[in-house]
Amino acid sequence: MSRRKTEEQAAQSDGMSFEKALGRLETIVEEMEGGKLSLEDMMKRFEEGQGLVKVCSAKLNQVERRIEILVKEGSPSRRNPRRERD
């Protein structure tokens, strides 16, 4: 049951914003570093954290690709091709 719940949480986290996922990840790290969790709870948090890391990484990759496109579109040769010829 705990694995299923963690998988469901990871699936739900796909719709979450980068900031919310990162905030939850920071909370998980604090809980784990606090030393008050049982081994079972530590594993649950770890699994949830792994899902959140994937979400954050995917969102960062999307932003990076968008930035690359914007930079290419904003280069002088693409902005105003007529000026380059004059």
BELVEN-V166840 format. One record per pair of residues at least 4 apart in sequence whose ideal C-beta (glycine too) atoms are under 7 Angstrom apart, sorted by the first residue. I is the first residue (numbers start at 1). J is the second residue. Records with the same first field share a line. If there is no record, write none. Layout:
I = J / J
This chain:
1 = 5
2 = 6 / 44
3 = 7
4 = 8
5 = 9
6 = 10 / 44 / 47 / 48
7 = 11
8 = 12
9 = 13 / 48 / 51
10 = 48 / 51
13 = 21 / 51 / 52 / 55
14 = 55
16 = 20 / 21 / 55
17 = 21
18 = 22 / 56 / 59
19 = 23
20 = 24
21 = 25 / 52 / 55 / 56
22 = 26 / 56
23 = 27
24 = 28 / 52
25 = 29 / 49 / 52 / 53 / 56
26 = 30
27 = 31
28 = 32 / 45 / 48 / 49
29 = 33
30 = 34
31 = 37 / 45
32 = 37 / 42 / 45
37 = 41 / 42 / 45
38 = 42
39 = 43
40 = 44
41 = 45
42 = 46
43 = 47
44 = 48
45 = 49
46 = 50
47 = 51
48 = 52
49 = 53
50 = 54
51 = 55
52 = 56
53 = 57
54 = 58
55 = 59
56 = 60
57 = 61
58 = 62
59 = 63
60 = 64
61 = 65
62 = 66
63 = 67
64 = 68
65 = 69
66 = 70
67 = 71
68 = 72
69 = 73
70 = 74
72 = 78
73 = 78
74 = 79
75 = 79
77 = 81 / 84
81 = 85
82 = 86
